[in-house]
Amino acid sequence: MTMTTAFDPQAFKLATRNQWEKAAEGWNDHTPQVRAWLRSATDAMLDMAGVKSRSHVLDVAAGAGDQTLDIAERVGPGGFVLATDLSPAILEFAKDNALRAGYGNVETQVADGESLGVDEASFDAAVCRLGLMFFPDPLQGLREMHRALKPGGGACTIVFSRPETNPCVAMLMSTALEHAGLPPRDPYQPGGLLSLGKPGLIDELFKRAGFKDVATTKMQAPFRLPSTGDYLRFIRSSASPIQQILGKLDAAALETAWAAMEERLKVFEAAEGWQGPNELLLTAARR
Ligand SMILES: C[S@@+](CC[C@H](N)C(=O)[O-])C[C@H]1O[C@@H](n2cnc3c(N)ncnc32)[C@H](O)[C@@H]1O
């Protein structure tokens, strides 16, 4: 039986922020793996949002800034990127990474994506890579991106598609819930990893936020790693939503839960290593 429990958006957001504060270092350490995983999707996202030389770009839920640096490179010294995120710790990595890479056109601002605090109509393009699904109110997040864009400015978001086409994510979620003694969850419950994968939902939200020319493209993004253990190490150190579920387990129960996840994920082992299927939704639109 799937249960929908009463949802407290403010408490959820606070828990999300705290978990990303803890997962910040792990996510940053896995930048090379995330970069390889999302390479084609990121290039497509920047094309679809119309990011080009001299653009002023808003990067929402920027994390450790991997895509921020791609934007900084594309817009060049005459352009500008504002990387925003709810978690100060992860955004600090974005700031350091930009400095270390020598990009003087990147600024960071700690901000909830549902209340960005940026000037109206001040950006040529806005993007959000694998962040919007964590917002308790993604419609409000899209309204904020819309408000920040100049008329005609382009937006593009990347979110996970349906549970059926993201079996590793679905498997991790169900195993974590089972071991935490929690009932199965509606995968489309607000704030969940797969919450925006419901067919048609993201287009509807973009339209309701005021965007025009809304179009969603599906993209396959298999996660390729040498072994199942490598994927589990990535999840253990940087997948905040899974940790959020397992938060109350003692050390022994936690190890049992991780071992069960690893066992189930072995189904994706192939001759060339481990390959987890992922289907992403890239939604492009204009203000
Ligand atoms: C999976 S990471 C993606 C980071 C980065 N965009 C990337 O693709 O590497 C999700 C990010 O969403 C951020 N986030 C979650 N809820 C948020 C909110 N309400 N407002 C802004 N950022 C949020 C987290 O702090 C985290 O950095």
The ligand as a MOL file (V3000), in Angstrom:
LIG
                    3D

  0  0  0     0  0            999 V3000
M  V30 BEGIN CTAB
M  V30 COUNTS 27 29 0 0 0
M  V30 BEGIN ATOM
M  V30 1 C 21.3630 16.9210 -6.8120 0
M  V30 2 S 22.0320 18.4480 -6.3000 0 CHG=1
M  V30 3 C 22.3200 19.2170 -7.8670 0
M  V30 4 C 23.3630 20.2910 -7.8160 0
M  V30 5 C 23.8190 20.8280 -9.1790 0
M  V30 6 N 22.7620 21.5270 -9.8650 0
M  V30 7 C 24.3530 19.7100 -10.0320 0
M  V30 8 O 23.6210 19.2480 -10.9330 0
M  V30 9 O 25.4950 19.2780 -9.8090 0 CHG=-1
M  V30 10 C 20.5730 19.2840 -5.7140 0
M  V30 11 C 20.8100 20.6790 -5.1770 0
M  V30 12 O 19.5200 21.2890 -4.9410 0
M  V30 13 C 19.6410 22.1470 -3.8290 0
M  V30 14 N 18.3030 22.4800 -3.3240 0
M  V30 15 C 17.3890 21.6450 -2.7670 0
M  V30 16 N 16.2800 22.3320 -2.4350 0
M  V30 17 C 16.4800 23.6230 -2.7960 0
M  V30 18 C 15.6960 24.8160 -2.7190 0
M  V30 19 N 14.4710 24.8260 -2.2030 0
M  V30 20 N 16.2380 25.9570 -3.2010 0
M  V30 21 C 17.4810 25.9680 -3.7300 0
M  V30 22 N 18.2690 24.8950 -3.8190 0
M  V30 23 C 17.7730 23.7220 -3.3730 0
M  V30 24 C 20.5140 21.3440 -2.8620 0
M  V30 25 O 21.0740 22.1380 -1.8470 0
M  V30 26 C 21.5320 20.7380 -3.8250 0
M  V30 27 O 22.6620 21.5550 -3.9490 0
M  V30 END ATOM
M  V30 BEGIN BOND
M  V30 1 1 1 2
M  V30 2 1 2 3
M  V30 3 1 2 10
M  V30 4 1 3 4
M  V30 5 1 4 5
M  V30 6 1 5 6
M  V30 7 1 5 7
M  V30 8 2 7 8
M  V30 9 1 7 9
M  V30 10 1 10 11
M  V30 11 1 11 12
M  V30 12 1 11 26
M  V30 13 1 12 13
M  V30 14 1 13 14
M  V30 15 1 13 24
M  V30 16 1 14 15
M  V30 17 1 14 23
M  V30 18 2 15 16
M  V30 19 1 16 17
M  V30 20 1 17 18
M  V30 21 2 17 23
M  V30 22 1 18 19
M  V30 23 2 18 20
M  V30 24 1 20 21
M  V30 25 2 21 22
M  V30 26 1 22 23
M  V30 27 1 24 25
M  V30 28 1 24 26
M  V30 29 1 26 27
M  V30 END BOND
M  V30 END CTAB
M  END
